[in-house]
Amino acid sequence: MRPSFIPLFSLVPFPNDEIQGRLPLLTKLVVTMTFQDENNRRLGKSFSVTCNFFINAGDGLRPQTNSQRPYLGNTYVALLLLTPTAASVRAILIEQTERTGNSSKADIQRFIEESELKMTSLGWRDRERACIDSLRYIISPICTLPIELLVEIFRLAIDDETHIEDAHRISQICSDWRKIAHATPRLWTGLIYVDLGSQKIFGREQLYADGLTAWLARSAPLPVPISLELYRENSDPCIVEEVFRIAPRISSLHCPNYLPLSLIRRLAECRLDSLEELELGLPDSDPNTSEFPALTTAPRLRKSSITISSGQPHILVPWAQLTDLTLDCDSIDVILDILPQCAILTCASLITSGWSTNAAAVQLTRPPLTLSHLHTLSLEFTPLEHMREILGVVTAPALEILHLNFQELDEELQSPASLAAFLMQSPNITQLEIICGFFTPTSHELIVTLEHTVRLTHLKLVDPYRVSLDHALIAALSYKENSTPLVPRLRDLVLADIDPNGFATAALENMFFSRWWTDTETTLSPRTVSRWSRLELQGIYSEEFTESMKVLQRKGLPLELRNSN
């Protein structure tokens, strides 16, 4: 097993009034590292390294522990501020570094002893103390680490959520670490949110633009993910130009709702050589144009999430390149116009929930559409005819994962025929998630649906209105000898927000135990259904119901209870 470790230090600047008149400062850092494997087992002995850091003006630091942060190894940091020297500590360090350029460790140790002898003279004390600390700094273990290892430690110390603060703190420890950090582009390639000109930076736009330029320069030439933020109509031109300047390096781009169409048009004109993922909200309407901007220079684009209003211009992406598409549109015809262009699509999420319907614009008939490579499909449609049309046109023979969201439907399914026909043409589905609505599906419709998923191994049923899971469905899922079982390969079941008052608890317990047995029982009486590997109940339930489920846990059932809050 590959051992790993991470230095756990978090450093924040002193308030300005604490560092005035105290610079330059000599700082000693003592680091103890303990190696652990992935199971938190200690590997070998821990070791300590000590080094002195020379902090320039503006670099005053103090330690701050963070016990909530997950880690693989333990590091204890002690930071001691010594008395400021009269001479320039930084100048002495440079002097001693040049002096010892060709010296061995033994030679440097001898220089230290010579300086210690000179310290008996009061006049030489401050300078020789600085010389001694400079020499010890030069030969300290942490300063002799290969830069590649130090960079790896830096990388492990940077969290995704706090990467901006972490990268800056590492670069503030000392000038040597700053040089290494600034010369390591991958430390500066985390996701950044670019404020295009909100009230938060009003009056400081140029300062913000300069900081953005500096950050992006440190990540060059590597690709960077960017999320744009716009809270008012007028964006700052300097910030916008900086984003477009590094457009060829953008790997992931999120554009919010109501971004001006003029900015999207400029974006489409850029070379987006590194762009792999694009998320576009609904653009701001522009009465002066009816042209659709076309994104034609993004050869690496594979994943896109787009919101489209059929009555407004929208950006045209290279659909034929996409393997992952999330499409939110008010028109089923627009969706069905786009899907045939996505020949290599493997993952699709199609949404019309919450949008108005123009019934006159809906075409009555369409030729069948086969998405041969589609592996994962998520459908969330309102009104119901949208779902019927997509299920009646699209076939996905390679489909394995299906998510169906009926939560926003305001009418009954009436007949599961269209869904059943779709499932019959997708015989390889192994994972199914259904979010039930107030009207649909009923337990009967769920049973019919599950009858066409004989290879299903994972089922998640979310019943927020508590109307779909009843005695009939529980009985259908229960295994009975000498009968054809429903979803015989099912081994992973998640039930969320179910209504315990809609069925007898004993019926649910019987269904659980009908598909679970010990290893000994397996050899004694083989069954024609798979054994549960995981059961999960999500939601808030009565104390009595919860206790009855805990009894099942104590009997060995692989049951997890999760509070949805």
C-alpha positions as CSV (number, residue, x, y, z in Angstrom):
1,M,0.0,0.0,0.0
2,R,1.4,3.4,-1.0
3,P,2.0,5.5,2.1
4,S,1.1,9.2,2.1
5,F,1.2,12.2,4.3
6,I,0.2,15.8,4.3
7,P,1.6,18.7,6.3
8,L,-1.2,20.2,8.4
9,F,-0.4,23.9,8.8
10,S,-2.7,26.8,8.2
11,L,-1.1,30.2,8.4
12,V,-2.8,33.6,8.5
13,P,-1.1,37.1,8.4
14,F,-0.7,39.2,11.5
15,P,-2.8,42.3,11.7
16,N,-0.7,45.2,10.3
17,D,-0.4,46.9,13.7
18,E,1.3,43.8,15.1
19,I,4.2,43.8,12.6
20,Q,5.1,47.4,12.4
21,G,8.7,48.0,13.5
22,R,9.4,44.3,13.9
23,L,10.8,43.5,10.4
24,P,12.8,41.7,9.3
25,L,11.9,38.8,11.5
26,L,13.6,35.5,12.0
27,T,11.1,32.7,12.2
28,K,11.8,29.1,13.2
29,L,9.5,26.3,11.9
30,V,9.5,22.9,13.6
31,V,7.5,20.3,11.6
32,T,6.8,16.7,12.8
33,M,5.4,14.4,10.2
34,T,3.8,11.0,10.8
35,F,3.2,8.6,7.9
36,Q,-0.1,6.7,7.7
37,D,-1.7,4.5,5.2
38,E,-5.2,4.8,3.9
39,N,-6.6,2.9,6.9
40,N,-4.8,5.3,9.3
41,R,-2.3,2.7,10.3
42,R,1.1,4.2,11.3
43,L,3.9,3.4,8.9
44,G,7.3,3.4,10.6
45,K,8.6,6.3,12.8
46,S,7.7,9.9,12.7
47,F,10.5,12.5,12.1
48,S,11.0,16.1,12.7
49,V,12.7,18.8,10.7
50,T,13.6,22.3,11.8
51,C,14.4,25.3,9.7
52,N,14.6,29.0,9.9
53,F,12.6,31.3,7.7
54,F,13.3,34.9,6.9
55,I,10.1,36.8,6.6
56,N,10.1,40.0,4.5
57,A,7.9,43.0,5.0
58,G,4.3,42.1,4.8
59,D,5.0,38.4,5.6
60,G,4.3,38.4,9.4
61,L,2.7,35.0,10.1
62,R,1.3,33.1,13.0
63,P,0.1,29.4,13.2
64,Q,-3.5,28.5,13.2
65,T,-4.6,24.9,13.6
66,N,-7.7,23.5,11.9
67,S,-8.9,20.3,13.6
68,Q,-11.9,19.9,11.3
69,R,-9.8,19.4,8.1
70,P,-9.4,15.8,6.9
71,Y,-5.9,14.5,6.6
72,L,-3.7,11.5,6.1
73,G,-0.9,12.3,8.4
74,N,-0.4,14.5,11.5
75,T,1.8,17.6,11.5
76,Y,2.5,19.7,14.5
77,V,3.8,23.2,13.8
78,A,5.4,25.5,16.3
79,L,6.3,29.0,15.1
80,L,8.7,31.0,17.3
81,L,9.4,34.7,16.7
82,L,12.9,35.6,17.9
83,T,14.3,39.0,18.6
84,P,14.7,41.1,15.5
85,T,18.4,41.6,14.4
86,A,19.9,45.0,13.8
87,A,21.4,43.9,10.4
88,S,19.4,42.9,7.4
89,V,18.6,39.2,7.9
90,R,17.8,38.7,4.3
91,A,21.1,40.3,3.2
92,I,23.0,38.0,5.5
93,L,21.2,35.0,4.2
94,I,22.1,35.9,0.6
95,E,25.7,36.5,1.7
96,Q,26.0,33.1,3.5
97,T,24.3,31.3,0.6
98,E,26.9,32.7,-1.8
99,R,29.7,31.9,0.7
100,T,28.6,28.3,1.1
101,G,27.8,27.6,-2.6
102,N,30.6,25.0,-2.9
103,S,30.8,23.9,0.7
104,S,30.0,20.6,2.2
105,K,27.7,20.1,5.2
106,A,30.8,19.6,7.4
107,D,32.2,22.9,6.1
108,I,29.0,24.8,7.0
109,Q,29.0,23.2,10.4
110,R,32.5,24.5,11.0
111,F,31.4,28.0,9.9
112,I,28.6,27.8,12.5
113,E,31.1,26.9,15.2
114,E,33.3,29.8,14.2
115,S,30.4,32.2,14.4
116,E,29.5,30.8,17.8
117,L,32.9,31.7,19.1
118,K,32.6,35.2,17.7
119,M,29.4,35.7,19.6
120,T,31.3,36.2,22.8
121,S,32.0,39.7,21.6
122,L,28.9,41.9,22.3
123,G,29.5,44.0,19.1
124,W,29.4,40.9,16.9
125,R,26.5,39.2,18.6
126,D,23.6,40.2,16.5
127,R,25.4,39.7,13.2
128,E,26.9,36.4,14.1
129,R,23.5,35.1,15.5
130,A,22.0,36.0,12.1
131,C,24.9,34.2,10.3
132,I,24.4,31.1,12.5
133,D,20.7,31.0,11.8
134,S,21.4,31.6,8.1
135,L,23.8,28.7,8.0
136,R,21.5,26.4,9.9
137,Y,18.7,27.3,7.5
138,I,20.9,26.3,4.5
139,I,21.6,22.8,5.9
140,S,18.2,22.2,7.6
141,P,16.5,19.0,6.3
142,I,13.4,20.7,5.0
143,C,15.6,23.0,2.9
144,T,17.4,20.1,1.4
145,L,14.2,18.4,0.2
146,P,14.0,18.0,-3.6
147,I,11.8,20.7,-5.0
148,E,9.6,18.0,-6.6
149,L,8.8,16.6,-3.1
150,L,8.2,20.0,-1.7
151,V,5.8,20.8,-4.5
152,E,3.9,17.5,-3.8
153,I,3.6,18.5,-0.2
154,F,2.2,21.9,-1.3
155,R,-0.3,20.2,-3.5
156,L,-1.5,17.9,-0.8
157,A,-1.9,20.8,1.6
158,I,-4.3,22.6,-0.8
159,D,-8.0,21.8,-0.6
160,D,-10.3,22.2,-3.5
161,E,-12.8,24.4,-1.5
162,T,-10.1,26.7,0.0
163,H,-7.5,26.5,-2.7
164,I,-7.1,30.2,-3.2
165,E,-6.4,30.9,0.5
166,D,-4.2,27.8,0.8
167,A,-2.1,28.7,-2.2
168,H,-1.6,32.2,-0.9
169,R,-0.7,31.1,2.6
170,I,1.9,28.6,1.4
171,S,3.5,31.3,-0.7
172,Q,3.6,33.7,2.3
173,I,5.7,31.4,4.6
174,C,9.0,32.6,3.2
175,S,10.5,34.0,0.0
176,D,12.0,30.7,-1.1
177,W,8.6,28.9,-0.8
178,R,7.0,31.8,-2.6
179,K,9.4,31.4,-5.5
180,I,8.7,27.7,-5.7
181,A,4.9,28.2,-5.4
182,H,4.8,30.9,-8.0
183,A,6.9,28.8,-10.4
184,T,4.5,25.8,-10.0
185,P,1.5,26.4,-12.3
186,R,-0.5,23.4,-11.1
187,L,-0.9,25.0,-7.6
188,W,-2.9,27.8,-9.2
189,T,-5.3,25.8,-11.5
190,G,-8.3,25.4,-9.1
191,L,-11.8,26.7,-10.0
192,I,-12.0,30.5,-9.7
193,Y,-15.2,32.6,-9.7
194,V,-14.7,35.7,-11.7
195,D,-16.8,38.7,-10.7
196,L,-17.4,40.6,-13.9
197,G,-18.4,43.8,-12.1
198,S,-20.7,43.5,-9.1
199,Q,-21.3,45.9,-6.2
200,K,-18.8,43.9,-4.2
201,I,-15.9,45.2,-6.2
202,F,-17.4,48.6,-7.1
203,G,-14.6,51.2,-7.1
204,R,-12.0,48.6,-6.9
205,E,-12.4,47.1,-10.4
206,Q,-8.8,47.8,-11.5
207,L,-7.4,46.3,-8.4
208,Y,-9.5,43.2,-8.9
209,A,-8.5,43.0,-12.5
210,D,-4.8,43.2,-11.5
211,G,-5.2,40.4,-9.0
212,L,-7.0,38.3,-11.5
213,T,-4.2,38.8,-14.0
214,A,-1.6,37.9,-11.5
215,W,-3.4,34.7,-10.5
216,L,-4.0,33.6,-14.1
217,A,-0.3,34.3,-14.9
218,R,0.8,31.9,-12.2
219,S,-1.2,29.1,-13.8
220,A,0.1,29.6,-17.3
221,P,0.4,27.6,-19.5
222,L,-2.0,25.1,-17.9
223,P,-5.7,25.0,-18.5
224,V,-8.0,26.6,-15.8
225,P,-11.7,26.2,-14.9
226,I,-13.6,29.5,-14.6
227,S,-17.1,30.4,-13.4
228,L,-18.4,33.9,-14.4
229,E,-20.5,35.9,-12.0
230,L,-22.5,38.9,-13.1
231,Y,-24.9,40.8,-10.8
232,R,-25.6,43.8,-12.9
233,E,-26.0,44.7,-16.6
234,N,-22.7,46.6,-17.0
235,S,-19.6,44.5,-16.7
236,D,-16.1,45.9,-16.2
237,P,-14.2,45.9,-19.6
238,C,-10.8,45.2,-18.0
239,I,-12.0,42.1,-16.2
240,V,-13.9,40.9,-19.3
241,E,-10.9,41.4,-21.5
242,E,-8.7,39.4,-19.1
243,V,-11.1,36.5,-19.3
244,F,-11.1,36.6,-23.1
245,R,-7.3,37.0,-23.2
246,I,-6.8,33.6,-21.6
247,A,-9.8,31.9,-23.4
248,P,-7.5,29.3,-25.1
249,R,-6.6,28.1,-21.6
250,I,-10.1,27.7,-20.2
251,S,-10.9,24.1,-19.5
252,S,-14.3,24.5,-17.9
253,L,-16.6,27.5,-18.2
254,H,-19.8,28.3,-16.4
255,C,-21.9,31.2,-17.6
256,P,-24.8,32.2,-15.4
257,N,-28.4,33.1,-16.4
258,Y,-28.9,36.4,-18.1
259,L,-25.4,36.9,-19.3
260,P,-25.5,39.5,-22.1
261,L,-25.8,37.9,-25.5
262,S,-23.0,40.2,-26.7
263,L,-20.6,38.5,-24.3
264,I,-21.7,35.1,-25.4
265,R,-21.2,36.2,-29.0
266,R,-17.6,37.3,-28.2
267,L,-17.1,34.1,-26.4
268,A,-18.1,32.1,-29.5
269,E,-15.5,34.1,-31.5
270,C,-12.6,33.1,-29.3
271,R,-10.4,30.1,-29.7
272,L,-11.3,27.7,-27.0
273,D,-8.6,25.1,-27.6
274,S,-8.7,23.7,-24.0
275,L,-12.4,23.8,-23.3
276,E,-13.8,20.5,-22.2
277,E,-16.9,21.5,-20.3
278,L,-19.4,24.3,-20.9
279,E,-22.3,25.4,-18.8
280,L,-24.6,28.1,-20.2
281,G,-27.6,29.6,-18.5
282,L,-30.4,31.4,-20.2
283,P,-28.9,34.5,-22.0
284,D,-30.3,38.0,-21.6
285,S,-32.7,38.8,-24.4
286,D,-31.5,41.0,-27.2
287,P,-34.3,42.5,-29.4
288,N,-31.8,43.7,-32.0
289,T,-30.6,40.2,-33.0
290,S,-32.1,36.9,-34.1
291,E,-28.8,35.2,-35.0
292,F,-27.7,32.2,-33.1
293,P,-24.0,32.5,-32.0
294,A,-22.0,29.4,-33.1
295,L,-19.2,27.9,-31.0
296,T,-17.0,26.3,-33.7
297,T,-13.5,26.5,-32.2
298,A,-13.7,24.1,-29.2
299,P,-12.2,20.9,-30.4
300,R,-12.0,19.3,-27.0
301,L,-15.5,20.1,-25.8
302,R,-17.3,16.9,-24.6
303,K,-19.6,18.0,-21.8
304,S,-22.2,20.7,-21.9
305,S,-25.2,22.0,-19.8
306,I,-27.4,24.4,-21.7
307,T,-30.7,26.2,-20.9
308,I,-32.7,27.2,-24.0
309,S,-35.8,29.2,-24.5
310,S,-37.3,28.4,-27.9
311,G,-38.3,32.1,-28.5
312,Q,-34.8,33.4,-28.0
313,P,-31.4,33.0,-29.8
314,H,-29.2,30.4,-28.2
315,I,-25.6,29.4,-28.7
316,L,-25.0,26.5,-31.1
317,V,-22.4,24.2,-29.8
318,P,-20.7,21.3,-31.7
319,W,-23.3,18.8,-30.8
320,A,-21.6,16.0,-32.7
321,Q,-18.6,16.1,-30.2
322,L,-20.6,15.9,-27.0
323,T,-20.7,12.7,-24.9
324,D,-22.5,14.3,-21.9
325,L,-25.4,16.7,-22.4
326,T,-27.8,18.4,-19.9
327,L,-30.5,20.2,-21.9
328,D,-33.2,22.3,-20.2
329,C,-35.7,23.7,-22.8
330,D,-39.4,24.7,-23.0
331,S,-39.8,23.0,-26.3
332,I,-39.7,19.2,-26.9
333,D,-39.2,19.9,-30.6
334,V,-36.0,21.8,-29.9
335,I,-34.8,18.9,-27.8
336,L,-35.7,16.4,-30.5
337,D,-34.0,18.6,-33.1
338,I,-30.7,18.6,-31.1
339,L,-30.6,14.9,-30.1
340,P,-30.1,13.5,-33.6
341,Q,-26.9,15.6,-33.9
342,C,-25.4,14.0,-30.8
343,A,-24.2,10.8,-32.4
344,I,-21.8,9.7,-29.6
345,L,-23.8,10.8,-26.6
346,T,-23.3,8.5,-23.6
347,C,-25.0,10.6,-20.8
348,A,-28.0,12.8,-21.2
349,S,-30.3,14.7,-18.9
350,L,-33.4,16.2,-20.5
351,I,-35.6,18.7,-18.7
352,T,-38.7,20.7,-19.5
353,S,-40.0,21.0,-16.0
354,G,-41.5,24.3,-15.0
355,W,-41.7,25.7,-18.6
356,S,-44.8,26.8,-20.5
357,T,-45.9,24.6,-23.4
358,N,-46.8,25.8,-26.9
359,A,-49.1,22.9,-27.9
360,A,-49.4,24.2,-31.5
361,A,-45.7,24.0,-32.0
362,V,-45.4,20.3,-31.0
363,Q,-45.0,18.1,-34.0
364,L,-47.3,15.1,-34.1
365,T,-45.0,12.5,-35.6
366,R,-41.2,12.1,-35.8
367,P,-39.0,9.3,-37.2
368,P,-37.5,6.9,-34.6
369,L,-34.2,8.1,-33.0
370,T,-31.7,5.5,-31.8
371,L,-29.0,6.7,-29.4
372,S,-26.7,3.7,-29.7
373,H,-24.0,4.8,-27.2
374,L,-26.3,6.2,-24.5
375,H,-25.4,4.7,-21.1
376,T,-27.2,7.1,-18.7
377,L,-30.5,8.9,-19.2
378,S,-32.3,11.3,-16.9
379,L,-35.8,12.6,-17.8
380,E,-37.7,15.4,-16.0
381,F,-40.7,16.5,-18.1
382,T,-43.7,18.7,-17.7
383,P,-46.3,18.4,-19.2
384,L,-46.8,14.7,-19.5
385,E,-47.0,14.7,-23.3
386,H,-43.4,15.7,-23.5
387,M,-42.4,12.5,-21.7
388,R,-44.7,10.4,-23.8
389,E,-43.2,11.9,-27.0
390,I,-39.5,11.4,-26.0
391,L,-40.2,7.8,-24.9
392,G,-42.1,7.2,-28.1
393,V,-39.3,8.4,-30.4
394,V,-36.0,7.6,-28.6
395,T,-34.6,4.2,-28.2
396,A,-31.4,3.4,-26.3
397,P,-30.3,-0.2,-26.6
398,A,-27.1,0.2,-24.5
399,L,-28.8,2.1,-21.7
400,E,-27.8,0.9,-18.2
401,I,-28.8,3.8,-15.9
402,L,-32.2,5.5,-16.0
403,H,-33.5,8.4,-13.8
404,L,-37.2,9.3,-14.0
405,N,-38.6,12.4,-12.2
406,F,-42.4,12.6,-12.0
407,Q,-42.4,15.1,-9.2
408,E,-43.7,18.1,-11.2
409,L,-46.3,16.3,-13.2
410,D,-49.8,17.6,-12.4
411,E,-51.8,14.7,-14.0
412,E,-51.9,11.0,-13.9
413,L,-49.8,8.8,-16.1
414,Q,-53.0,7.0,-17.1
415,S,-51.1,4.2,-18.9
416,P,-47.5,3.0,-18.4
417,A,-47.5,1.7,-22.0
418,S,-45.1,4.2,-23.4
419,L,-42.6,3.7,-20.6
420,A,-43.0,-0.1,-20.8
421,A,-42.3,0.0,-24.6
422,F,-39.2,2.1,-24.0
423,L,-37.9,-0.3,-21.4
424,M,-38.5,-3.3,-23.6
425,Q,-36.1,-1.7,-26.1
426,S,-33.5,-1.0,-23.4
427,P,-33.0,-4.5,-21.9
428,N,-29.7,-3.8,-20.2
429,I,-30.9,-1.3,-17.5
430,T,-29.3,-2.2,-14.2
431,Q,-29.9,1.0,-12.2
432,L,-33.3,2.8,-11.9
433,E,-34.2,5.8,-9.9
434,I,-37.8,7.0,-9.7
435,I,-38.9,10.2,-8.0
436,C,-42.7,10.0,-7.6
437,G,-45.2,12.9,-8.0
438,F,-48.5,13.6,-6.3
439,F,-50.4,11.9,-9.1
440,T,-48.0,9.3,-10.6
441,P,-46.8,6.7,-10.7
442,T,-49.2,4.5,-8.8
443,S,-48.0,1.2,-7.3
444,H,-49.6,-0.7,-10.2
445,E,-47.6,1.5,-12.7
446,L,-44.4,0.9,-10.8
447,I,-45.0,-2.9,-10.9
448,V,-45.6,-2.8,-14.6
449,T,-42.4,-0.7,-15.0
450,L,-40.3,-3.1,-13.0
451,E,-41.6,-6.1,-14.9
452,H,-39.6,-4.8,-17.9
453,T,-36.3,-4.4,-16.0
454,V,-35.3,-8.0,-15.4
455,R,-31.6,-7.1,-15.2
456,L,-32.1,-4.4,-12.5
457,T,-29.6,-4.6,-9.7
458,H,-30.1,-1.1,-8.1
459,L,-33.4,0.6,-7.4
460,K,-34.1,3.9,-5.7
461,L,-37.7,5.0,-5.0
462,V,-38.3,8.5,-3.7
463,D,-41.9,9.0,-2.6
464,P,-42.1,12.6,-1.3
465,Y,-45.9,12.6,-1.5
466,R,-46.1,9.2,0.1
467,V,-48.6,7.7,-2.3
468,S,-46.7,5.1,-4.4
469,L,-45.3,2.5,-2.0
470,D,-48.1,0.4,-0.6
471,H,-49.0,-3.2,0.2
472,A,-49.3,-4.1,-3.5
473,L,-45.8,-3.0,-4.4
474,I,-44.3,-4.5,-1.2
475,A,-45.9,-7.8,-2.0
476,A,-44.7,-7.8,-5.6
477,L,-41.1,-7.2,-4.4
478,S,-41.3,-10.0,-1.8
479,Y,-39.8,-13.3,-2.9
480,K,-42.1,-16.3,-2.8
481,E,-41.1,-19.9,-3.6
482,N,-42.5,-21.4,-6.8
483,S,-43.4,-18.0,-8.2
484,T,-41.7,-15.8,-10.8
485,P,-39.9,-13.1,-8.8
486,L,-40.1,-9.4,-9.7
487,V,-36.6,-7.9,-10.5
488,P,-34.8,-11.1,-9.6
489,R,-31.3,-9.6,-9.7
490,L,-32.1,-6.7,-7.4
491,R,-29.6,-6.4,-4.6
492,D,-29.4,-2.7,-3.7
493,L,-32.6,-0.9,-2.7
494,V,-33.1,2.7,-1.4
495,L,-36.5,3.9,-0.2
496,A,-36.8,7.6,0.5
497,D,-39.6,9.5,2.2
498,I,-41.9,6.5,2.3
499,D,-45.2,6.5,4.4
500,P,-45.0,3.8,7.1
501,N,-48.8,4.3,7.6
502,G,-49.5,3.2,4.1
503,F,-48.6,-0.4,4.8
504,A,-48.0,-2.8,7.7
505,T,-44.4,-2.6,9.1
506,A,-44.5,-6.4,9.2
507,A,-45.0,-6.5,5.4
508,L,-41.9,-4.4,4.8
509,E,-39.9,-6.6,7.2
510,N,-41.1,-9.7,5.4
511,M,-40.1,-8.2,2.0
512,F,-36.6,-7.4,3.4
513,F,-36.0,-10.9,4.9
514,S,-37.5,-12.7,1.9
515,R,-34.5,-11.6,-0.1
516,W,-31.8,-12.0,2.5
517,W,-30.2,-15.0,4.1
518,T,-27.0,-16.1,5.8
519,D,-24.1,-17.7,4.0
520,T,-25.1,-21.1,5.6
521,E,-28.7,-20.7,4.4
522,T,-27.4,-20.1,0.8
523,T,-26.0,-23.6,0.5
524,L,-29.0,-25.2,2.2
525,S,-31.8,-23.7,0.0
526,P,-30.7,-21.9,-3.2
527,R,-33.1,-19.2,-4.3
528,T,-33.9,-17.6,-7.6
529,V,-33.3,-14.0,-6.5
530,S,-30.2,-12.2,-5.5
531,R,-29.4,-11.5,-1.8
532,W,-29.5,-7.9,-0.5
533,S,-26.1,-6.3,-0.4
534,R,-27.5,-3.0,0.8
535,L,-30.8,-1.6,2.0
536,E,-31.3,2.1,2.8
537,L,-34.1,4.0,4.3
538,Q,-34.0,7.8,4.0
539,G,-36.3,10.3,5.7
540,I,-37.7,11.2,9.1
541,Y,-39.8,8.5,10.7
542,S,-41.5,7.9,14.0
543,E,-39.5,6.5,16.9
544,E,-41.5,3.3,16.8
545,F,-40.8,2.7,13.1
546,T,-37.2,3.6,13.5
547,E,-36.8,1.2,16.4
548,S,-38.4,-1.6,14.4
549,M,-35.8,-1.0,11.7
550,K,-33.0,-1.0,14.2
551,V,-34.1,-4.5,15.3
552,L,-33.6,-5.7,11.7
553,Q,-30.1,-4.3,11.8
554,R,-29.3,-6.2,14.9
555,K,-30.5,-9.4,13.2
556,G,-27.8,-8.9,10.5
557,L,-29.8,-7.2,7.8
558,P,-27.5,-4.8,5.7
559,L,-29.8,-1.9,6.4
560,E,-28.8,1.8,6.7
561,L,-31.0,4.5,8.3
562,R,-30.4,8.0,7.1
563,N,-32.1,11.1,8.3
564,S,-32.9,13.3,5.2
565,N,-32.3,16.4,7.3
